[in-house]
Amino acid sequence: MNDHSDYQEVLSPNRYYDNTFDMDAIKLMPGEYYVTKRNMVLVTVLGSCVAACIRDRVTGIGGMNHFMLPDDKSDSPVAVSARYGNYAMEMMINQLLKAGAQRSNLEAKLFGGGNVLRGFTVTNVGERNADFALQYLENENIRVVAESLLDIYPRKIYFFPNSGKVMVKKLRHPNNDTIIEREAKYSSRLKHADIQGDVELF
């Protein structure tokens, strides 16, 4: 059994009412996930982190996570970073199944993995996160029906589990470095903005 005492995926507590979409919303921070049967929107902002939006295409039960693999210098086949990623995905998928989703009906959309963290350019953490998520879903036979990965921009994601629709805004000119700081803090925790640009639908 893996020891995750220094790291926990957390059920997001950040609920608010989104006036734009006229529905309840959950804002996910790094290391959080949320699963719902209700008609609501799940929102997060991603830099080099990855969010997997997974839903049961029949019932509309769906969830989103927000995770990053920690830097791992080891060449071990069961590297620590892979365990963290597996844990982040398993936590959410188990909650989906508990909520009544059928594994055979699950489909995924993947977002993030941007090369936005300064000092991470040598080992492109965004690329590692994206590669891990794609490989994990392939191994679990969960079909990826859409993706917006890599690039150099942070992204704001709006996921509507009931319909499966995802809206993505690339943050081409974030006014501050909040996203980068938040992910850098999240990254170091693993070891021990204004919206501009067009909306894309996935």
Long-range contacts (C-beta under 8 A, 24 or more apart in sequence): 2-83, 2-87, 4-83, 4-84, 4-87, 6-192, 7-31, 7-84, 7-87, 7-189, 7-190, 9-33, 9-65, 9-67, 9-87, 9-88, 9-91, 9-92, 18-43, 21-158, 21-160, 28-64, 28-65, 28-66, 29-66, 29-182, 30-66, 30-67, 30-68, 30-182, 30-183, 30-185, 30-186, 31-66, 31-67, 31-88, 31-186, 31-189, 32-65, 32-66, 33-63, 33-64, 33-65, 33-66, 33-88, 33-91, 33-92, 33-95, 34-63, 34-64, 35-61, 35-62, 35-63, 35-92, 35-95, 35-96, 35-99, 36-61, 36-62, 36-63, 36-99, 36-161, 37-61, 37-99, 37-100, 38-162, 39-160, 39-162, 40-160, 40-161, 40-162, 41-158, 41-159, 41-160, 42-157, 42-158, 42-159, 42-160, 42-161, 43-156, 43-157, 43-158, 43-159, 44-156, 44-157, 45-154, 45-155, 45-156, 45-157, 45-171, 45-179, 45-193, 46-111, 46-112, 46-113, 46-114, 46-154, 46-155, 46-156, 46-157, 46-179, 47-112, 47-114, 47-116, 47-117, 47-126, 47-154, 47-179, 47-180, 47-183, 48-112, 48-113, 48-114, 48-115, 48-116, 48-117, 48-120, 48-125, 48-126, 48-129, 48-183, 49-112, 49-113, 49-129, 49-183, 49-186, 50-110, 50-111, 50-112, 50-113, 50-126, 50-129, 50-130, 50-132, 50-133, 50-149, 51-110, 51-111, 51-112, 51-157, 51-159, 52-89, 52-92, 52-108, 52-109, 52-110, 52-133, 52-137, 53-108, 53-109, 53-110, 53-111, 53-157, 53-159, 53-161, 53-166, 54-92, 54-93, 54-96, 54-106, 54-107, 54-108, 54-142, 55-96, 55-101, 55-106, 55-107, 55-161, 55-164, 56-96, 56-100, 56-101, 56-102, 56-105, 56-106, 57-105, 57-106, 57-107, 57-164, 58-102, 58-105, 59-100, 59-101, 59-102, 59-105, 60-161, 60-162, 60-163, 60-164, 61-96, 61-99, 61-100, 61-101, 61-161, 62-96, 62-101, 62-159, 62-161, 62-162, 62-164, 63-92, 63-95, 63-96, 63-161, 64-92, 64-157, 64-159, 64-161, 65-89, 65-91, 65-92, 67-129, 68-125, 68-129, 68-183, 68-186, 68-187, 68-190, 69-125, 69-128, 69-129, 69-132, 70-187, 70-190, 70-191, 71-123, 71-125, 71-187, 71-191, 81-128, 81-132, 82-132, 84-190, 85-129, 85-132, 85-133, 85-136, 86-136, 89-133, 89-136, 89-137, 89-140, 93-140, 93-142, 106-142, 106-143, 107-142, 107-143, 107-144, 107-145, 107-164, 108-137, 108-142, 108-143, 108-144, 108-145, 109-144, 109-145, 109-146, 109-147, 109-159, 109-164, 109-166, 109-202, 110-134, 110-137, 110-144, 110-146, 110-147, 110-148, 110-149, 111-147, 111-148, 111-149, 111-155, 111-157, 111-166, 111-168, 111-202, 112-148, 112-149, 112-155, 112-157, 113-149, 113-150, 114-150, 114-151, 114-152, 114-153, 114-154, 114-155, 115-150, 115-151, 115-152, 116-152, 116-153, 116-154, 116-179, 116-180, 116-183, 117-180, 117-183, 117-184, 117-187, 118-180, 125-187, 126-150, 146-202, 147-202, 148-200, 148-202, 153-197, 154-179, 154-180, 154-193, 156-195, 165-201, 165-202, 166-201, 166-202, 167-199, 167-200, 167-201, 167-202, 168-199, 168-200, 168-201, 168-202, 169-195, 169-196, 169-197, 169-198, 169-199, 169-200, 170-197, 170-198, 170-200, 171-195, 171-196, 171-197, 172-196, 172-197
